[in-house]
Every structure is written in C-alpha cells, then in structure tokens.
Amino acid sequence: MESINKNHAFNDGNKRSSIALGAYFLELNGFDCFVRHFVLEMENIAVWVADNVIDKDLLPNLIYSILYVDDYSESLKLELFRAIQGLQEGFD
C-alpha cells in the first residue's frame, strides 16, 4: 500500500488505488470480513501517508491495529498524535 501511494504508479488516484489494492490483498488472503472496516479507516491514513505524516515504519502498526485490535493502543495513539502534531507545526 505504501509503495503505490508514495511512488506515484499512476498519474492520478494513487491514494485510492493503494486502498483498493490493500483491500484486494486482504480478500486474496482470506480477510474478507475486514475489508469494509479497512477501507473506511484507510481513507485518512492514505492521505497522511502521502503527506509524509505516517512513514513506512508506522503504517504496518496501524494496519495491524485495524485488523486485529478494536482500538489503537495507547503507544500507537501517541505516535500518531506526534506525527500529526509535527505536520501541524509545519503549517504554523
């Protein structure tokens, strides 16, 4: 997902394509029941990946939380908060 999103495989629609391909990957691997939740959660995350708020080290942790945990862990919430806060400071 990160590769399609960041490396601009297409002229337009890279974020949407990365979400769709991520969902397709889940279906291929028997995670059909998670696809709807994955797509809804990844809408904002895909934008943050494109904006360099979420890096390729944090992304797998977020996806794991989407698939296996009801809510993000406190440490993951803190890491995500710091990433978003860093983005906001860049706009000040």
C-alpha positions in Angstrom: 0.0 0.0 0.0 2.8 2.4 0.9 4.6 1.8 -2.4 1.6 2.6 -4.6 0.7 5.6 -2.5 4.2 7.2 -2.4 5.8 6.1 -5.7 3.1 7.5 -8.0 2.4 4.4 -10.0 -0.4 6.3 -11.8 -0.9 9.8 -13.0 -3.9 10.3 -10.6 -5.6 8.2 -8.0 -2.6 6.8 -6.2 -4.2 7.0 -2.7 -7.5 5.4 -3.9 -5.5 2.8 -5.8 -3.4 1.9 -2.7 -6.5 1.5 -0.6 -8.3 -0.7 -3.3 -5.2 -2.8 -3.7 -4.8 -3.2 0.0 -8.4 -4.3 0.3 -7.9 -6.7 -2.6 -4.8 -8.2 -0.9 -6.9 -8.8 2.2 -9.6 -10.6 0.2 -7.0 -12.7 -1.5 -5.6 -13.8 1.8 -9.0 -14.6 3.5 -9.5 -11.4 5.4 -12.8 -10.6 3.6 -14.6 -9.7 6.9 -12.1 -6.8 7.5 -12.3 -5.1 4.1 -15.1 -2.6 4.8 -13.5 -1.5 8.1 -10.1 -1.4 6.4 -11.3 0.9 3.6 -13.1 3.3 6.0 -10.0 3.5 8.3 -7.5 3.9 5.5 -9.2 6.9 3.9 -7.5 9.3 6.3 -4.4 7.2 6.7 -3.7 7.2 3.0 -3.7 11.0 2.9 -1.3 11.1 5.9 1.0 8.6 4.1 1.0 10.8 1.0 1.8 13.8 3.2 4.7 12.1 4.9 2.9 12.2 8.3 2.9 8.4 8.5 6.0 6.6 7.4 6.5 3.0 6.3 7.5 2.0 9.9 4.3 3.3 11.4 1.9 2.1 8.7 2.2 -1.6 9.4 1.4 -1.0 13.0 -1.7 1.0 12.1 -2.9 -1.7 9.6 -2.3 -4.4 12.3 -4.5 -2.4 14.7 -7.2 -2.0 12.1 -7.2 -5.8 11.5 -6.7 -7.2 15.0 -7.5 -4.6 17.6 -10.7 -2.9 18.4 -8.9 0.4 19.1 -5.4 1.7 18.7 -3.1 1.0 21.6 -2.1 4.0 23.7 1.5 3.9 22.4 0.2 3.9 18.8 -2.2 6.8 19.5 0.7 8.8 21.0 2.9 8.1 17.9 0.1 9.0 15.6 -0.6 12.2 17.6 3.1 13.2 17.4 3.2 12.6 13.7 0.1 14.8 13.2 1.3 17.4 15.6 4.6 17.6 13.6 2.5 18.2 10.4 0.5 21.0 12.1 3.7 22.7 13.3 4.9 22.8 9.7 1.8 24.9 8.8 2.4 27.5 11.5 
